[in-house]
Amino acid sequence: MPKCVIAEDEALLRTELSRLLAAAWPGLQIVAECEDGGTALEAIAEQQPDVAFLDIRMPGLTGLEVAAAAAEASPGTQVVFVTAYDQYAVDAFDRGAVDYLLKPVAQDRLAATVQRLQSRLVQGAPDAEALAAMFRQLGSRLSAPAVEPLVWLTASAGKDTRLIMVDDVAYFQADHKYTVVMTAEGESLLRKPIRELLEVLDPTIFKQIHRSTVVNLKAIASVSRDDTGKGTVRLKSRPETLAVSQPFMALFRNM
């Protein structure tokens, strides 16, 4: 039974796509439904699905960034972009590498996409390296954030409330429903989950390196990879190192 991962940050659209897929491809097993790019990348690396439906714009990693990293983490996965912005996916579609669906997804278009996917699964895995390069190239078109990025925030440090400029943040760490904010001066607590924070951070500067960690690229001193493919980030202003989970290491290629 072929496996599928769906990544869409809007719950209603995610549910609707799952419903449409069940009708268009009854034999398809949906193994993960994700609401952000980082979770989607980890699900693809873990599940090794045959197909991934990726929203172009998601909190954290864009669908194109997920696709580029997934080409290395799960080379056999066929990608379909789900987007309201067809200009971001049409180049890849025209080259016959991937398919795309426009929102709202139409049942007849999805049926045609399913037929193409089933044919490609018989043909075998695509050239993962070439696909990753193409996704990175297309991803450069998404350099501008979808919303005005966050400039400053207020966070708690003991009994004090600190005003922190976002540029001064070394990294953010998920802590249940809250987020730990790390700067050169120390640790503060933001009463907001990291997923909500991802929606307002500048995606060209802040990148997920783990499901629970978002790092400021300007704060990185070096990145190293061990024999297992996992990475370690050393920071300019903090003594601790940060773990980079294996699928996320692909994000540092050509950076």
C-alpha positions in Angstrom: 0.0 0.0 0.0 1.6 3.3 -1.0 2.1 5.9 1.8 1.5 9.6 1.8 2.4 12.7 3.9 0.2 15.8 3.7 1.6 19.2 4.8 -0.8 22.1 5.0 -0.9 24.7 7.7 -4.6 25.4 7.4 -6.6 22.7 9.2 -9.7 22.9 7.1 -7.7 22.6 3.8 -5.7 19.8 5.2 -8.8 17.9 6.1 -10.4 18.5 2.8 -7.3 17.3 0.9 -7.3 14.2 2.9 -11.0 13.6 2.1 -10.5 14.2 -1.6 -7.5 11.9 -1.7 -9.4 9.1 0.0 -11.9 9.3 -2.9 -9.4 9.7 -5.7 -6.9 7.1 -4.4 -8.6 4.6 -2.0 -5.4 2.5 -1.7 -3.3 5.4 -0.5 -2.3 5.3 3.2 -2.0 8.8 4.7 0.7 8.3 7.4 1.1 11.9 8.6 -0.8 15.1 8.4 1.5 18.1 9.3 0.8 21.8 9.9 4.3 23.2 9.4 7.4 22.5 7.3 9.7 21.2 10.0 7.2 18.6 11.1 6.6 17.6 7.5 10.3 17.1 6.8 10.7 14.9 9.9 7.6 12.9 8.9 9.0 12.3 5.4 12.4 11.3 6.7 10.8 8.9 9.2 8.0 7.4 7.1 9.8 7.4 3.6 6.4 7.9 1.9 5.8 7.3 -1.8 4.1 10.7 -2.1 4.1 14.0 -0.3 1.6 16.8 -0.8 3.3 20.0 0.3 1.8 23.5 0.7 4.2 26.1 -0.8 4.0 28.5 2.1 4.2 27.1 5.6 5.5 28.2 9.0 9.2 27.4 9.4 10.3 25.7 6.2 8.5 26.4 2.9 7.2 23.5 0.9 10.1 24.0 -1.5 12.7 23.8 1.3 11.0 20.6 2.6 11.1 19.2 -1.0 14.8 20.0 -1.4 15.7 18.4 1.9 13.4 15.4 1.4 15.1 14.7 -2.0 18.1 13.6 0.1 16.2 12.3 3.2 13.7 10.2 1.2 14.8 10.1 -2.5 11.9 7.9 -3.6 9.2 10.4 -2.5 7.2 11.9 -5.3 6.2 15.6 -4.6 3.1 17.4 -5.3 2.9 21.1 -4.4 -0.4 22.5 -3.2 -0.5 26.3 -3.7 -2.4 29.4 -4.4 0.7 30.7 -6.3 1.1 28.6 -9.4 4.1 30.6 -10.6 6.2 29.0 -7.9 5.5 25.4 -9.1 4.8 25.7 -12.8 8.5 25.5 -13.8 8.9 22.2 -12.0 5.6 20.9 -13.4 6.6 21.9 -17.0 9.8 19.9 -16.6 7.8 16.8 -15.7 9.5 16.5 -12.3 6.6 17.2 -10.0 2.9 18.1 -10.1 1.0 20.9 -8.4 -2.5 21.6 -7.3 -4.1 25.0 -7.1 -6.2 25.9 -4.1 -9.1 25.2 -3.7 -8.2 21.7 -4.9 -10.6 20.4 -7.6 -11.5 16.7 -7.7 -10.9 16.3 -11.4 -7.5 17.9 -11.3 -6.6 15.7 -8.3 -7.7 12.6 -10.2 -5.3 13.5 -13.1 -2.5 14.1 -10.6 -3.1 10.7 -9.0 -2.8 9.0 -12.4 0.5 10.8 -13.1 1.8 9.8 -9.6 0.8 6.2 -10.1 2.7 6.1 -13.4 5.8 7.7 -11.9 5.8 5.2 -9.0 6.0 2.4 -11.6 8.9 4.2 -13.4 11.0 4.4 -10.3 12.7 7.1 -8.2 13.6 10.4 -10.0 17.1 11.9 -9.9 17.1 13.1 -6.3 20.2 15.4 -6.7 18.7 17.2 -9.7 15.4 17.6 -8.1 16.9 19.0 -4.9 18.9 21.6 -7.0 15.7 22.6 -8.8 13.7 23.0 -5.6 16.4 25.2 -4.1 16.4 27.3 -7.3 12.6 27.7 -7.2 12.8 28.4 -3.4 14.9 31.5 -4.0 11.7 33.1 -5.4 10.2 32.8 -2.0 12.8 34.9 -0.2 10.3 37.6 0.7 8.3 36.8 3.8 4.5 36.4 3.3 3.9 38.8 6.2 5.8 41.7 7.7 8.4 39.9 9.9 8.6 40.4 13.7 11.1 43.1 14.8 11.0 42.9 18.6 9.2 40.9 21.3 8.6 40.9 25.0 9.6 37.9 27.1 9.8 37.1 30.8 13.1 36.7 32.7 12.2 35.8 36.3 10.0 38.7 37.6 11.2 41.0 34.8 9.8 41.6 31.4 12.5 42.1 28.7 12.2 43.9 25.4 14.2 41.9 23.0 15.1 42.9 19.4 14.6 39.8 17.2 18.0 40.3 15.5 19.7 39.8 19.0 18.1 36.3 19.4 20.6 33.4 18.9 17.9 30.8 18.8 14.4 29.8 20.0 13.6 26.5 21.8 10.2 25.0 22.1 9.0 24.4 25.7 5.6 22.8 25.6 3.1 25.7 25.0 5.9 28.3 25.5 9.1 29.2 23.8 12.6 29.8 25.3 14.3 32.8 23.8 18.2 32.6 24.0 20.3 35.7 23.5 23.9 36.6 24.5 22.6 38.0 27.8 20.7 34.8 28.8 17.4 33.0 28.7 13.8 34.4 28.6 10.4 32.8 28.2 7.9 33.8 25.6 4.3 32.8 26.3 3.7 31.7 22.7 4.3 28.2 21.1 7.1 28.0 18.6 4.8 27.2 15.7 3.0 30.6 16.1 6.3 32.3 16.3 7.4 30.7 13.0 4.5 32.5 11.3 6.0 35.9 12.0 9.8 35.3 11.9 11.7 36.3 8.8 12.2 32.9 7.0 15.4 34.2 5.3 17.1 34.6 8.7 15.5 32.1 11.1 15.6 28.4 10.1 14.4 25.3 11.9 17.2 22.8 12.5 15.0 20.5 14.6 11.3 20.2 15.3 11.8 22.2 18.6 14.7 24.5 17.6 14.8 27.6 15.4 18.2 29.3 14.9 19.2 32.8 13.7 21.5 32.2 10.7 23.4 35.3 11.6 24.3 33.8 15.0 25.9 30.7 13.6 29.7 30.4 13.8 30.0 27.0 12.2 28.1 23.8 11.2 29.6 20.3 11.4 28.3 16.9 10.4 29.1 13.6 12.0 29.4 10.1 10.5 25.6 9.5 11.0 24.6 12.6 9.1 23.5 14.5 12.1 24.8 18.0 12.6 26.0 20.4 15.3 25.7 24.2 15.2 28.2 26.3 17.1 27.1 29.8 18.0 29.0 33.1 18.0 27.5 34.5 21.3 26.5 31.3 23.2 28.7 28.5 24.6 26.3 25.6 24.0 26.0 23.8 20.8 22.7 22.9 19.0 21.8 19.6 17.4 20.7 19.5 13.8 18.6 16.5 13.0 19.7 14.6 10.0 17.0 15.6 7.5 17.5 19.3 8.3 21.2 19.1 7.4 20.3 19.4 3.7 19.1 23.0 4.4 22.8 24.0 4.8 23.8 22.9 1.3 25.0 25.8 -0.9 24.3 28.2 2.0 
